[in-house]
Amino acid sequence: MTDSPLLQVRDLAITYYGGGSIIPGRRRSFDAVKGVSFDIAAGQGFALVGESGSGKTTIGRAILRLVTPSRGSIVFDGQDVTAFGRRTPLSFRRDVQVVFQDPRSSLNPRRTVRDTLMQVLKRHFGVAGAQAAAQAAELLDQVGLPSYHLNRYPGELSGGQQQRVAIARALAPKPRLLVCDEPVSALDVSTQSQILNLLADLRRDLNLAYLFISHDLAVVRQVADIVAVMHRGVIVETGPTETLYTQPAAEYTKILLASVPSLEPRRRARDAEIPGVQ
């Protein structure tokens, strides 16, 4: 890791506008994110956790330039992302990739795995033909899939296999930051564990930084160094993962921890010092 953060988010606010208000000339608005700030270092796993509607996914979309901030700054490797204008530089798209929640909808059902990966390699590195096919096979190997899956279509794969292909596609441009938006919530519990182990291994081996977005504190514990808990558009607590799990400061964090299933609920409650749980 370097002294200078790879990603700096400062005073980020995002407001959505809807239909008409009861007051003439005004539109209804909703403040989804309200002055959020955090840093992510190179190679670091940073998690945003909160219930649905807390604003965590909106922040991820803003970093990916899918949402325009109302105020604040997003600086990646010294570049102000909000100042890019209408066109996003290809170098940024290469450095910052995303893994979505539902792999089935994020993969083109009409393209084989080979075509999906080769398309990314051609766009970012100009490689094609046998060279691209060989690199596609290497990407599959990185995510734990045999090369014969290259000839398959997404519909021929299980949910876990589809997500591995989606991760391989995200790795193809050799990114420095991976935005993982609920990447295991659509999978069964055993497959979740496998994907989380894969993500942890990839971060270690490739020195990837993660922005891991989830509603589940149990999930992020496996992949995050730092956890920020969001509630109603603001960060209510940030801290090292183990400290936050064992010594939560915010009442909302304690509520989230109390809702995490555990085979040892008495021990977990005691460690987290959650009042009212015996």
C-alpha positions in Angstrom: 0.0 0.0 0.0 1.1 3.6 -0.6 0.9 6.6 1.6 -1.4 8.4 -0.8 -4.9 6.9 -1.1 -5.9 5.3 -4.4 -9.4 6.7 -4.1 -10.5 9.7 -2.1 -14.2 10.6 -1.6 -14.8 13.9 0.0 -18.1 15.4 1.2 -20.0 13.4 -1.5 -23.7 14.3 -1.7 -26.2 12.9 -4.2 -29.8 14.1 -4.6 -32.4 12.4 -6.8 -35.2 14.4 -8.3 -38.6 13.0 -9.0 -42.0 14.2 -10.1 -43.9 17.4 -9.3 -44.3 18.8 -5.8 -47.5 20.1 -4.3 -45.8 23.5 -4.5 -45.9 24.9 -8.1 -42.5 25.2 -9.7 -40.7 22.7 -7.4 -39.7 19.1 -7.9 -39.7 16.4 -5.3 -36.1 15.5 -4.2 -34.5 12.8 -2.1 -31.1 13.1 -0.6 -29.6 9.6 -1.1 -26.1 10.5 0.1 -25.4 13.3 2.5 -21.7 14.5 2.8 -19.9 11.1 2.8 -16.1 11.0 3.0 -13.6 8.1 3.0 -10.3 6.8 1.5 -9.3 3.5 -0.1 -5.6 2.7 -0.3 -4.1 0.6 -3.0 -4.6 -3.1 -2.2 -7.1 -2.4 0.6 -10.5 -4.0 1.1 -13.0 -1.3 2.1 -16.7 -2.2 2.7 -19.8 -0.1 2.7 -22.5 -1.8 4.7 -26.1 -0.8 5.4 -29.7 -1.7 4.8 -31.5 -1.2 1.5 -31.9 2.5 0.8 -28.9 3.6 2.9 -27.1 5.1 -0.1 -24.2 2.6 -0.4 -25.0 1.5 -3.9 -25.5 5.1 -5.0 -21.9 5.8 -3.9 -20.6 2.9 -6.0 -22.5 4.2 -9.0 -21.1 7.7 -8.5 -17.5 6.3 -8.4 -18.3 4.4 -11.7 -19.7 7.6 -13.2 -23.2 6.2 -13.5 -24.6 8.9 -11.2 -23.7 12.6 -11.0 -22.9 13.9 -7.6 -24.7 17.0 -6.3 -21.5 18.2 -4.6 -18.2 16.8 -3.3 -15.3 15.2 -5.1 -14.2 11.7 -6.1 -10.4 11.6 -6.8 -8.9 8.4 -8.2 -5.1 8.3 -8.4 -4.9 12.0 -8.3 -7.5 12.6 -11.0 -10.8 14.3 -10.2 -13.4 11.8 -11.6 -16.2 14.4 -11.4 -14.2 16.7 -13.8 -14.0 14.1 -16.7 -16.9 15.6 -18.6 -19.3 13.5 -20.7 -16.6 11.1 -21.9 -14.9 8.8 -19.4 -11.3 8.2 -20.2 -10.6 4.6 -21.3 -7.7 4.5 -18.8 -10.2 5.1 -15.9 -12.5 2.4 -17.2 -9.6 0.1 -17.3 -8.5 0.9 -13.7 -11.9 0.8 -12.1 -14.1 -2.3 -12.8 -17.3 -3.6 -11.4 -18.8 -6.9 -10.3 -22.6 -6.6 -10.2 -25.1 -8.4 -7.9 -26.8 -10.6 -10.5 -24.3 -12.3 -12.9 -27.1 -13.6 -15.1 -28.3 -10.1 -16.1 -24.8 -8.7 -16.4 -23.6 -11.3 -19.0 -24.8 -11.2 -22.6 -26.7 -14.5 -23.0 -25.9 -14.5 -26.8 -22.1 -14.5 -26.3 -20.0 -17.4 -25.2 -17.6 -17.0 -22.3 -14.8 -16.8 -24.9 -16.4 -14.0 -26.8 -17.2 -12.1 -23.7 -13.6 -12.1 -22.4 -12.0 -11.6 -25.8 -14.2 -8.5 -26.5 -12.8 -6.9 -23.3 -9.2 -7.8 -24.2 -9.6 -6.4 -27.7 -11.1 -3.1 -26.4 -8.5 -2.4 -23.8 -5.3 -4.0 -25.2 -6.0 -4.5 -28.9 -5.3 -8.2 -28.7 -7.3 -10.7 -30.8 -7.2 -14.2 -32.3 -5.1 -16.9 -30.6 -3.4 -14.4 -28.3 -6.8 -13.2 -26.9 -8.1 -16.8 -26.6 -5.0 -17.8 -24.6 -5.5 -14.9 -22.3 -9.2 -15.6 -21.9 -8.2 -19.2 -20.8 -5.7 -17.7 -18.3 -8.5 -15.5 -16.9 -10.7 -18.5 -16.4 -7.9 -20.3 -14.6 -7.5 -17.3 -12.3 -11.1 -17.6 -11.2 -11.1 -21.3 -10.8 -12.9 -22.4 -14.0 -11.6 -25.0 -16.5 -10.9 -23.7 -20.0 -13.7 -25.8 -21.6 -16.1 -23.3 -20.1 -14.9 -20.8 -22.8 -17.3 -22.5 -25.3 -20.3 -22.2 -23.0 -23.1 -19.6 -22.9 -24.1 -18.0 -19.6 -27.4 -20.0 -19.5 -25.3 -23.2 -19.4 -23.6 -22.2 -16.2 -24.6 -22.2 -12.6 -25.0 -19.0 -10.7 -21.6 -19.4 -9.0 -19.9 -20.1 -12.4 -21.6 -17.1 -13.9 -20.2 -14.9 -11.2 -16.8 -16.3 -11.7 -17.0 -15.4 -15.4 -18.2 -11.9 -14.4 -15.2 -11.6 -12.1 -12.9 -12.8 -14.9 -14.3 -10.2 -17.2 -13.7 -7.5 -14.6 -10.1 -8.7 -14.2 -9.4 -8.7 -17.9 -8.4 -5.0 -18.1 -6.1 -5.4 -15.1 -7.9 -3.0 -12.8 -6.6 -1.4 -9.7 -10.0 -1.0 -8.0 -12.9 -3.4 -8.1 -16.3 -2.2 -7.1 -18.2 -5.2 -5.9 -21.9 -4.4 -5.5 -23.6 -7.2 -3.5 -21.6 -9.8 -5.5 -22.8 -12.8 -3.5 -26.3 -11.9 -2.4 -27.9 -13.8 -5.3 -26.0 -17.0 -4.5 -26.6 -19.8 -2.1 -24.6 -19.9 1.1 -22.0 -22.5 0.1 -21.4 -20.7 -3.2 -21.2 -17.4 -1.4 -18.3 -18.8 0.6 -16.5 -20.0 -2.5 -16.8 -16.6 -4.2 -15.7 -14.7 -1.1 -12.6 -16.9 -0.8 -11.9 -16.3 -4.5 -12.2 -12.5 -4.0 -9.9 -12.6 -1.0 -7.3 -14.6 -2.9 -7.4 -12.3 -5.9 -7.0 -9.2 -3.7 -3.9 -10.7 -2.1 -2.4 -12.1 -5.4 -3.1 -9.1 -7.6 -2.9 -6.3 -5.0 -6.4 -5.2 -5.9 -8.3 -2.6 -3.9 -12.0 -3.4 -3.3 -15.0 -1.3 -2.6 -17.3 -4.0 -1.3 -20.9 -3.0 -1.0 -23.2 -5.2 1.0 -26.1 -5.3 3.4 -24.6 -8.2 5.3 -21.9 -7.6 7.9 -21.1 -11.4 8.0 -20.2 -11.3 4.3 -17.8 -8.3 4.4 -15.8 -9.6 7.4 -14.1 -12.1 5.1 -12.9 -9.5 2.5 -12.6 -6.1 4.2 -9.8 -4.4 6.2 -12.0 -1.4 6.9 -15.8 -1.3 7.3 -18.0 1.9 7.0 -21.6 1.5 8.2 -24.2 3.6 6.4 -27.6 4.6 7.6 -29.9 7.1 5.8 -27.3 8.5 3.5 -24.5 9.1 6.1 -21.7 7.0 7.5 -22.4 6.4 11.2 -19.2 4.5 12.0 -16.0 3.5 10.3 -13.2 1.3 11.7 -11.0 -1.7 11.2 -13.1 -4.8 10.6 -12.3 -6.8 13.7 -12.6 -3.7 16.0 -16.0 -2.8 14.5 -17.2 -6.4 15.0 -16.0 -6.7 18.6 -16.4 -3.1 19.8 -19.1 -1.4 17.8 -19.6 2.2 18.8 -22.8 3.2 17.0 -26.2 1.9 18.1 -27.1 1.2 14.5 -24.0 -1.0 14.0 -25.0 -2.9 17.1 -28.4 -3.5 15.6 -26.9 -4.8 12.4 -24.6 -7.1 14.3 -27.5 -8.4 16.3 -29.2 -9.4 13.1 -26.3 -11.5 11.8 -27.1 -15.2 12.0 -24.6 -17.1 14.1 -24.0 -20.7 15.3 -22.8 -19.1 18.6 -25.2 -16.3 19.3 -24.4 -15.9 23.0 -20.7 -15.7 22.2 -21.2 -13.2 19.4 -23.5 -11.0 21.4 -21.0 -11.0 24.3 -18.1 -10.1 22.0 -20.0 -7.3 20.4 -21.4 -6.1 23.7 -24.9 -5.7 22.3 -27.3 -4.7 25.1 -30.4 -6.8 25.6 -29.0 -10.0 24.1 -28.4 -12.8 26.6 
